């Protein structure tokens, strides 16, 4: 049995769906290479060098010391 409230929430218009549709429309208008998708799992561009260096530094830390 499906929850009717959740069905309603899933089928109602919302800001996230509107922005997603707008992004698709803009890609068609101005080109996919000029529209950046910052949703979950994106963008498909490398992180800035400072971010990469910080992540590498944190990975070398002792996990117990890092999280305590």
mmCIF file as gemmi writes it, N, C-alpha and C atoms, coordinates in Angstrom:
data_model
loop_
_atom_site.group_PDB
_atom_site.id
_atom_site.type_symbol
_atom_site.label_atom_id
_atom_site.label_alt_id
_atom_site.label_comp_id
_atom_site.label_asym_id
_atom_site.label_entity_id
_atom_site.label_seq_id
_atom_site.pdbx_PDB_ins_code
_atom_site.Cartn_x
_atom_site.Cartn_y
_atom_site.Cartn_z
_atom_site.occupancy
_atom_site.B_iso_or_equiv
_atom_site.pdbx_formal_charge
_atom_site.auth_seq_id
_atom_site.auth_asym_id
_atom_site.pdbx_PDB_model_num
ATOM 1 N N . UNK Axp A 1 ? 0.838 -1.183 0 1 0 ? 1 A 1
ATOM 2 C CA . UNK Axp A 1 ? 0 0 0 1 0 ? 1 A 1
ATOM 3 C C . UNK Axp A 1 ? 0.882 1.246 0 1 0 ? 1 A 1
ATOM 4 N N . UNK Axp A 2 ? 0.559 2.17 -0.83 1 0 ? 2 A 1
ATOM 5 C CA . UNK Axp A 2 ? 1.335 3.4 -0.932 1 0 ? 2 A 1
ATOM 6 C C . UNK Axp A 2 ? 0.709 4.497 -0.087 1 0 ? 2 A 1
ATOM 7 N N . UNK Axp A 3 ? 1.56 5.305 0.518 1 0 ? 3 A 1
ATOM 8 C CA . UNK Axp A 3 ? 1.107 6.425 1.331 1 0 ? 3 A 1
ATOM 9 C C . UNK Axp A 3 ? 0.628 7.552 0.411 1 0 ? 3 A 1
ATOM 10 N N . UNK Axp A 4 ? -0.62 7.911 0.544 1 0 ? 4 A 1
ATOM 11 C CA . UNK Axp A 4 ? -1.216 8.926 -0.34 1 0 ? 4 A 1
ATOM 12 C C . UNK Axp A 4 ? -0.533 10.282 -0.199 1 0 ? 4 A 1
ATOM 13 N N . UNK Axp A 5 ? -0.136 10.613 1.007 1 0 ? 5 A 1
ATOM 14 C CA . UNK Axp A 5 ? 0.555 11.9 1.215 1 0 ? 5 A 1
ATOM 15 C C . UNK Axp A 5 ? 1.872 11.944 0.44 1 0 ? 5 A 1
ATOM 16 N N . UNK Axp A 6 ? 2.613 10.846 0.486 1 0 ? 6 A 1
ATOM 17 C CA . UNK Axp A 6 ? 3.892 10.788 -0.223 1 0 ? 6 A 1
ATOM 18 C C . UNK Axp A 6 ? 3.677 10.813 -1.736 1 0 ? 6 A 1
ATOM 19 N N . UNK Axp A 7 ? 2.636 10.176 -2.207 1 0 ? 7 A 1
ATOM 20 C CA . UNK Axp A 7 ? 2.317 10.225 -3.641 1 0 ? 7 A 1
ATOM 21 C C . UNK Axp A 7 ? 2.031 11.665 -4.046 1 0 ? 7 A 1
ATOM 22 N N . UNK Axp A 8 ? 1.255 12.372 -3.211 1 0 ? 8 A 1
ATOM 23 C CA . UNK Axp A 8 ? 0.954 13.774 -3.487 1 0 ? 8 A 1
ATOM 24 C C . UNK Axp A 8 ? 2.196 14.642 -3.5 1 0 ? 8 A 1
ATOM 25 N N . UNK Axp A 9 ? 3.082 14.431 -2.523 1 0 ? 9 A 1
ATOM 26 C CA . UNK Axp A 9 ? 4.318 15.206 -2.475 1 0 ? 9 A 1
ATOM 27 C C . UNK Axp A 9 ? 5.216 14.911 -3.677 1 0 ? 9 A 1
ATOM 28 N N . UNK Axp A 10 ? 5.231 13.657 -4.1 1 0 ? 10 A 1
ATOM 29 C CA . UNK Axp A 10 ? 6.078 13.275 -5.223 1 0 ? 10 A 1
ATOM 30 C C . UNK Axp A 10 ? 5.572 13.74 -6.577 1 0 ? 10 A 1
ATOM 31 N N . UNK Axp A 11 ? 4.303 14.022 -6.668 1 0 ? 11 A 1
ATOM 32 C CA . UNK Axp A 11 ? 3.751 14.428 -7.963 1 0 ? 11 A 1
ATOM 33 C C . UNK Axp A 11 ? 3.455 15.928 -8.048 1 0 ? 11 A 1
ATOM 34 N N . UNK Axp A 12 ? 3.548 16.625 -6.932 1 0 ? 12 A 1
ATOM 35 C CA . UNK Axp A 12 ? 3.285 18.074 -6.929 1 0 ? 12 A 1
ATOM 36 C C . UNK Axp A 12 ? 4.496 18.847 -7.453 1 0 ? 12 A 1
ATOM 37 N N . UNK Axp A 13 ? 4.265 19.952 -8.148 1 0 ? 13 A 1
ATOM 38 C CA . UNK Axp A 13 ? 5.386 20.78 -8.606 1 0 ? 13 A 1
ATOM 39 C C . UNK Axp A 13 ? 6.196 21.306 -7.414 1 0 ? 13 A 1
ATOM 40 N N . UNK Axp A 14 ? 7.501 21.443 -7.608 1 0 ? 14 A 1
ATOM 41 C CA . UNK Axp A 14 ? 8.33 22.036 -6.562 1 0 ? 14 A 1
ATOM 42 C C . UNK Axp A 14 ? 9.527 22.741 -7.183 1 0 ? 14 A 1
ATOM 43 N N . UNK Axp A 15 ? 10.253 23.482 -6.371 1 0 ? 15 A 1
ATOM 44 C CA . UNK Axp A 15 ? 11.362 24.304 -6.852 1 0 ? 15 A 1
ATOM 45 C C . UNK Axp A 15 ? 12.473 23.464 -7.475 1 0 ? 15 A 1
ATOM 46 N N . UNK Axp A 16 ? 12.772 22.319 -6.885 1 0 ? 16 A 1
ATOM 47 C CA . UNK Axp A 16 ? 13.865 21.491 -7.405 1 0 ? 16 A 1
ATOM 48 C C . UNK Axp A 16 ? 13.541 20.998 -8.807 1 0 ? 16 A 1
ATOM 49 N N . UNK Axp A 17 ? 12.334 20.501 -8.998 1 0 ? 17 A 1
ATOM 50 C CA . UNK Axp A 17 ? 11.941 20.027 -10.326 1 0 ? 17 A 1
ATOM 51 C C . UNK Axp A 17 ? 11.915 21.177 -11.333 1 0 ? 17 A 1
ATOM 52 N N . UNK Axp A 18 ? 11.454 22.343 -10.888 1 0 ? 18 A 1
ATOM 53 C CA . UNK Axp A 18 ? 11.407 23.514 -11.778 1 0 ? 18 A 1
ATOM 54 C C . UNK Axp A 18 ? 12.807 23.914 -12.221 1 0 ? 18 A 1
ATOM 55 N N . UNK Axp A 19 ? 13.758 23.926 -11.282 1 0 ? 19 A 1
ATOM 56 C CA . UNK Axp A 19 ? 15.131 24.285 -11.63 1 0 ? 19 A 1
ATOM 57 C C . UNK Axp A 19 ? 15.759 23.246 -12.554 1 0 ? 19 A 1
ATOM 58 N N . UNK Axp A 20 ? 15.471 21.975 -12.315 1 0 ? 20 A 1
ATOM 59 C CA . UNK Axp A 20 ? 15.992 20.922 -13.173 1 0 ? 20 A 1
ATOM 60 C C . UNK Axp A 20 ? 15.484 21.101 -14.604 1 0 ? 20 A 1
ATOM 61 N N . UNK Axp A 21 ? 14.18 21.353 -14.739 1 0 ? 21 A 1
ATOM 62 C CA . UNK Axp A 21 ? 13.589 21.564 -16.065 1 0 ? 21 A 1
ATOM 63 C C . UNK Axp A 21 ? 14.186 22.804 -16.734 1 0 ? 21 A 1
ATOM 64 N N . UNK Axp A 22 ? 14.414 23.848 -15.947 1 0 ? 22 A 1
ATOM 65 C CA . UNK Axp A 22 ? 15.016 25.066 -16.488 1 0 ? 22 A 1
ATOM 66 C C . UNK Axp A 22 ? 16.428 24.78 -17.004 1 0 ? 22 A 1
ATOM 67 N N . UNK Axp A 23 ? 17.191 23.983 -16.262 1 0 ? 23 A 1
ATOM 68 C CA . UNK Axp A 23 ? 18.542 23.627 -16.693 1 0 ? 23 A 1
ATOM 69 C C . UNK Axp A 23 ? 18.538 22.878 -18.016 1 0 ? 23 A 1
ATOM 70 N N . UNK Axp A 24 ? 17.62 21.945 -18.172 1 0 ? 24 A 1
ATOM 71 C CA . UNK Axp A 24 ? 17.509 21.205 -19.434 1 0 ? 24 A 1
ATOM 72 C C . UNK Axp A 24 ? 17.171 22.159 -20.58 1 0 ? 24 A 1
ATOM 73 N N . UNK Axp A 25 ? 16.25 23.07 -20.316 1 0 ? 25 A 1
ATOM 74 C CA . UNK Axp A 25 ? 15.858 24.049 -21.342 1 0 ? 25 A 1
ATOM 75 C C . UNK Axp A 25 ? 17.04 24.942 -21.736 1 0 ? 25 A 1
ATOM 76 N N . UNK Axp A 26 ? 17.79 25.409 -20.736 1 0 ? 26 A 1
ATOM 77 C CA . UNK Axp A 26 ? 18.934 26.288 -21.025 1 0 ? 26 A 1
ATOM 78 C C . UNK Axp A 26 ? 20.031 25.546 -21.795 1 0 ? 26 A 1
ATOM 79 N N . UNK Axp A 27 ? 20.249 24.28 -21.478 1 0 ? 27 A 1
ATOM 80 C CA . UNK Axp A 27 ? 21.239 23.493 -22.214 1 0 ? 27 A 1
ATOM 81 C C . UNK Axp A 27 ? 20.877 23.442 -23.692 1 0 ? 27 A 1
ATOM 82 N N . UNK Axp A 28 ? 19.595 23.283 -23.974 1 0 ? 28 A 1
ATOM 83 C CA . UNK Axp A 28 ? 19.143 23.238 -25.372 1 0 ? 28 A 1
ATOM 84 C C . UNK Axp A 28 ? 19.296 24.6 -26.039 1 0 ? 28 A 1
ATOM 85 N N . UNK Axp A 29 ? 19.129 25.671 -25.271 1 0 ? 29 A 1
ATOM 86 C CA . UNK Axp A 29 ? 19.187 27.019 -25.828 1 0 ? 29 A 1
ATOM 87 C C . UNK Axp A 29 ? 20.62 27.514 -26.072 1 0 ? 29 A 1
ATOM 88 N N . UNK Axp A 30 ? 21.488 27.306 -25.068 1 0 ? 30 A 1
ATOM 89 C CA . UNK Axp A 30 ? 22.827 27.926 -25.159 1 0 ? 30 A 1
ATOM 90 C C . UNK Axp A 30 ? 23.971 26.917 -25.223 1 0 ? 30 A 1
ATOM 91 N N . UNK Axp A 31 ? 23.666 25.633 -25.1 1 0 ? 31 A 1
ATOM 92 C CA . UNK Axp A 31 ? 24.701 24.608 -25.183 1 0 ? 31 A 1
ATOM 93 C C . UNK Axp A 31 ? 25.01 23.991 -23.831 1 0 ? 31 A 1
ATOM 94 N N . UNK Axp A 32 ? 25.17 22.692 -23.847 1 0 ? 32 A 1
ATOM 95 C CA . UNK Axp A 32 ? 25.416 21.941 -22.617 1 0 ? 32 A 1
ATOM 96 C C . UNK Axp A 32 ? 26.698 22.365 -21.905 1 0 ? 32 A 1
ATOM 97 N N . UNK Axp A 33 ? 27.698 22.796 -22.679 1 0 ? 33 A 1
ATOM 98 C CA . UNK Axp A 33 ? 28.975 23.19 -22.084 1 0 ? 33 A 1
ATOM 99 C C . UNK Axp A 33 ? 28.898 24.521 -21.336 1 0 ? 33 A 1
ATOM 100 N N . UNK Axp A 34 ? 27.791 25.236 -21.448 1 0 ? 34 A 1
ATOM 101 C CA . UNK Axp A 34 ? 27.65 26.535 -20.786 1 0 ? 34 A 1
ATOM 102 C C . UNK Axp A 34 ? 26.708 26.499 -19.586 1 0 ? 34 A 1
ATOM 103 N N . UNK Axp A 35 ? 26.183 25.308 -19.257 1 0 ? 35 A 1
ATOM 104 C CA . UNK Axp A 35 ? 25.268 25.158 -18.126 1 0 ? 35 A 1
ATOM 105 C C . UNK Axp A 35 ? 25.889 24.152 -17.165 1 0 ? 35 A 1
ATOM 106 N N . UNK Axp A 36 ? 26.05 24.552 -15.904 1 0 ? 36 A 1
ATOM 107 C CA . UNK Axp A 36 ? 26.675 23.694 -14.896 1 0 ? 36 A 1
ATOM 108 C C . UNK Axp A 36 ? 25.618 23.102 -13.984 1 0 ? 36 A 1
ATOM 109 N N . UNK Axp A 37 ? 25.688 21.805 -13.776 1 0 ? 37 A 1
ATOM 110 C CA . UNK Axp A 37 ? 24.749 21.073 -12.937 1 0 ? 37 A 1
ATOM 111 C C . UNK Axp A 37 ? 25.401 20.834 -11.582 1 0 ? 37 A 1
ATOM 112 N N . UNK Axp A 38 ? 24.912 21.521 -10.549 1 0 ? 38 A 1
ATOM 113 C CA . UNK Axp A 38 ? 25.455 21.381 -9.205 1 0 ? 38 A 1
ATOM 114 C C . UNK Axp A 38 ? 24.57 20.518 -8.311 1 0 ? 38 A 1
ATOM 115 N N . UNK Axp A 39 ? 23.772 19.654 -8.911 1 0 ? 39 A 1
ATOM 116 C CA . UNK Axp A 39 ? 22.941 18.759 -8.116 1 0 ? 39 A 1
ATOM 117 C C . UNK Axp A 39 ? 23.812 17.63 -7.557 1 0 ? 39 A 1
ATOM 118 N N . UNK Axp A 40 ? 23.196 16.746 -6.817 1 0 ? 40 A 1
ATOM 119 C CA . UNK Axp A 40 ? 23.93 15.652 -6.176 1 0 ? 40 A 1
ATOM 120 C C . UNK Axp A 40 ? 24.699 14.849 -7.222 1 0 ? 40 A 1
ATOM 121 N N . UNK Axp A 41 ? 25.974 14.627 -6.943 1 0 ? 41 A 1
ATOM 122 C CA . UNK Axp A 41 ? 26.815 13.863 -7.854 1 0 ? 41 A 1
ATOM 123 C C . UNK Axp A 41 ? 27.475 14.702 -8.932 1 0 ? 41 A 1
ATOM 124 N N . UNK Axp A 42 ? 27.221 15.955 -8.938 1 0 ? 42 A 1
ATOM 125 C CA . UNK Axp A 42 ? 27.77 16.852 -9.948 1 0 ? 42 A 1
ATOM 126 C C . UNK Axp A 42 ? 28.483 18.001 -9.253 1 0 ? 42 A 1
ATOM 127 N N . UNK Axp A 43 ? 29.24 18.783 -9.851 1 0 ? 43 A 1
ATOM 128 C CA . UNK Axp A 43 ? 29.485 18.91 -11.272 1 0 ? 43 A 1
ATOM 129 C C . UNK Axp A 43 ? 30.523 17.894 -11.74 1 0 ? 43 A 1
ATOM 130 N N . UNK Axp A 44 ? 30.635 17.759 -13.019 1 0 ? 44 A 1
ATOM 131 C CA . UNK Axp A 44 ? 31.602 16.824 -13.585 1 0 ? 44 A 1
ATOM 132 C C . UNK Axp A 44 ? 32.874 17.566 -13.984 1 0 ? 44 A 1
ATOM 133 N N . UNK Axp A 45 ? 33.334 18.397 -13.071 1 0 ? 45 A 1
ATOM 134 C CA . UNK Axp A 45 ? 34.589 19.121 -13.255 1 0 ? 45 A 1
ATOM 135 C C . UNK Axp A 45 ? 35.465 18.852 -12.034 1 0 ? 45 A 1
ATOM 136 N N . UNK Axp A 46 ? 36.765 18.938 -12.189 1 0 ? 46 A 1
ATOM 137 C CA . UNK Axp A 46 ? 37.641 18.667 -11.047 1 0 ? 46 A 1
ATOM 138 C C . UNK Axp A 46 ? 37.437 19.683 -9.923 1 0 ? 46 A 1
ATOM 139 N N . UNK Axp A 47 ? 37.661 19.207 -8.694 1 0 ? 47 A 1
ATOM 140 C CA . UNK Axp A 47 ? 37.613 20.109 -7.544 1 0 ? 47 A 1
ATOM 141 C C . UNK Axp A 47 ? 38.815 21.047 -7.607 1 0 ? 47 A 1
ATOM 142 N N . UNK Axp A 48 ? 38.721 22.229 -7.003 1 0 ? 48 A 1
ATOM 143 C CA . UNK Axp A 48 ? 39.884 23.12 -6.953 1 0 ? 48 A 1
ATOM 144 C C . UNK Axp A 48 ? 41.061 22.433 -6.26 1 0 ? 48 A 1
ATOM 145 N N . UNK Axp A 49 ? 42.259 22.798 -6.641 1 0 ? 49 A 1
ATOM 146 C CA . UNK Axp A 49 ? 43.471 22.177 -6.106 1 0 ? 49 A 1
ATOM 147 C C . UNK Axp A 49 ? 43.509 22.227 -4.573 1 0 ? 49 A 1
ATOM 148 N N . UNK Axp A 50 ? 43.073 23.34 -3.98 1 0 ? 50 A 1
ATOM 149 C CA . UNK Axp A 50 ? 43.084 23.47 -2.515 1 0 ? 50 A 1
ATOM 150 C C . UNK Axp A 50 ? 42.184 22.42 -1.867 1 0 ? 50 A 1
ATOM 151 N N . UNK Axp A 51 ? 41.049 22.12 -2.485 1 0 ? 51 A 1
ATOM 152 C CA . UNK Axp A 51 ? 40.133 21.117 -1.945 1 0 ? 51 A 1
ATOM 153 C C . UNK Axp A 51 ? 40.788 19.731 -2.024 1 0 ? 51 A 1
ATOM 154 N N . UNK Axp A 52 ? 41.386 19.43 -3.153 1 0 ? 52 A 1
ATOM 155 C CA . UNK Axp A 52 ? 42.059 18.137 -3.318 1 0 ? 52 A 1
ATOM 156 C C . UNK Axp A 52 ? 43.173 17.968 -2.299 1 0 ? 52 A 1
ATOM 157 N N . UNK Axp A 53 ? 43.977 19.006 -2.103 1 0 ? 53 A 1
ATOM 158 C CA . UNK Axp A 53 ? 45.073 18.94 -1.133 1 0 ? 53 A 1
ATOM 159 C C . UNK Axp A 53 ? 44.556 18.74 0.284 1 0 ? 53 A 1
ATOM 160 N N . UNK Axp A 54 ? 43.488 19.429 0.641 1 0 ? 54 A 1
ATOM 161 C CA . UNK Axp A 54 ? 42.91 19.301 1.981 1 0 ? 54 A 1
ATOM 162 C C . UNK Axp A 54 ? 42.376 17.889 2.204 1 0 ? 54 A 1
ATOM 163 N N . UNK Axp A 55 ? 41.689 17.34 1.226 1 0 ? 55 A 1
ATOM 164 C CA . UNK Axp A 55 ? 41.15 15.984 1.359 1 0 ? 55 A 1
ATOM 165 C C . UNK Axp A 55 ? 42.292 14.986 1.533 1 0 ? 55 A 1
ATOM 166 N N . UNK Axp A 56 ? 43.355 15.137 0.745 1 0 ? 56 A 1
ATOM 167 C CA . UNK Axp A 56 ? 44.504 14.229 0.869 1 0 ? 56 A 1
ATOM 168 C C . UNK Axp A 56 ? 45.132 14.344 2.253 1 0 ? 56 A 1
ATOM 169 N N . UNK Axp A 57 ? 45.246 15.583 2.76 1 0 ? 57 A 1
ATOM 170 C CA . UNK Axp A 57 ? 45.826 15.793 4.087 1 0 ? 57 A 1
ATOM 171 C C . UNK Axp A 57 ? 44.951 15.132 5.155 1 0 ? 57 A 1
ATOM 172 N N . UNK Axp A 58 ? 43.652 15.29 5.054 1 0 ? 58 A 1
ATOM 173 C CA . UNK Axp A 58 ? 42.747 14.693 6.032 1 0 ? 58 A 1
ATOM 174 C C . UNK Axp A 58 ? 42.773 13.168 5.969 1 0 ? 58 A 1
ATOM 175 N N . UNK Axp A 59 ? 42.961 12.602 4.774 1 0 ? 59 A 1
ATOM 176 C CA . UNK Axp A 59 ? 43.023 11.149 4.64 1 0 ? 59 A 1
ATOM 177 C C . UNK Axp A 59 ? 44.261 10.573 5.325 1 0 ? 59 A 1
ATOM 178 N N . UNK Axp A 60 ? 45.319 11.377 5.45 1 0 ? 60 A 1
ATOM 179 C CA . UNK Axp A 60 ? 46.539 10.92 6.11 1 0 ? 60 A 1
ATOM 180 C C . UNK Axp A 60 ? 46.464 11.039 7.635 1 0 ? 60 A 1
ATOM 181 N N . UNK Axp A 61 ? 45.44 11.721 8.148 1 0 ? 61 A 1
ATOM 182 C CA . UNK Axp A 61 ? 45.278 11.884 9.594 1 0 ? 61 A 1
ATOM 183 C C . UNK Axp A 61 ? 44.828 10.583 10.234 1 0 ? 61 A 1
ATOM 184 N N . UNK Axp A 62 ? 45.164 10.426 11.499 1 0 ? 62 A 1
ATOM 185 C CA . UNK Axp A 62 ? 44.676 9.286 12.277 1 0 ? 62 A 1
ATOM 186 C C . UNK Axp A 62 ? 43.172 9.466 12.462 1 0 ? 62 A 1
ATOM 187 N N . UNK Axp A 63 ? 42.335 8.503 12.023 1 0 ? 63 A 1
ATOM 188 C CA . UNK Axp A 63 ? 40.88 8.68 12.102 1 0 ? 63 A 1
ATOM 189 C C . UNK Axp A 63 ? 40.381 8.918 13.529 1 0 ? 63 A 1
ATOM 190 N N . UNK Axp A 64 ? 41.027 8.284 14.51 1 0 ? 64 A 1
ATOM 191 C CA . UNK Axp A 64 ? 40.599 8.465 15.891 1 0 ? 64 A 1
ATOM 192 C C . UNK Axp A 64 ? 40.885 9.899 16.333 1 0 ? 64 A 1
ATOM 193 N N . UNK Axp A 65 ? 42.034 10.417 15.999 1 0 ? 65 A 1
ATOM 194 C CA . UNK Axp A 65 ? 42.378 11.789 16.374 1 0 ? 65 A 1
ATOM 195 C C . UNK Axp A 65 ? 41.536 12.792 15.598 1 0 ? 65 A 1
ATOM 196 N N . UNK Axp A 66 ? 41.254 12.483 14.368 1 0 ? 66 A 1
ATOM 197 C CA . UNK Axp A 66 ? 40.497 13.394 13.517 1 0 ? 66 A 1
ATOM 198 C C . UNK Axp A 66 ? 39.062 13.557 13.996 1 0 ? 66 A 1
ATOM 199 N N . UNK Axp A 67 ? 38.443 12.486 14.454 1 0 ? 67 A 1
ATOM 200 C CA . UNK Axp A 67 ? 37.027 12.52 14.826 1 0 ? 67 A 1
ATOM 201 C C . UNK Axp A 67 ? 36.776 12.575 16.325 1 0 ? 67 A 1
ATOM 202 N N . UNK Axp A 68 ? 37.815 12.8 17.107 1 0 ? 68 A 1
ATOM 203 C CA . UNK Axp A 68 ? 37.581 12.831 18.56 1 0 ? 68 A 1
ATOM 204 C C . UNK Axp A 68 ? 37.764 14.211 19.126 1 0 ? 68 A 1
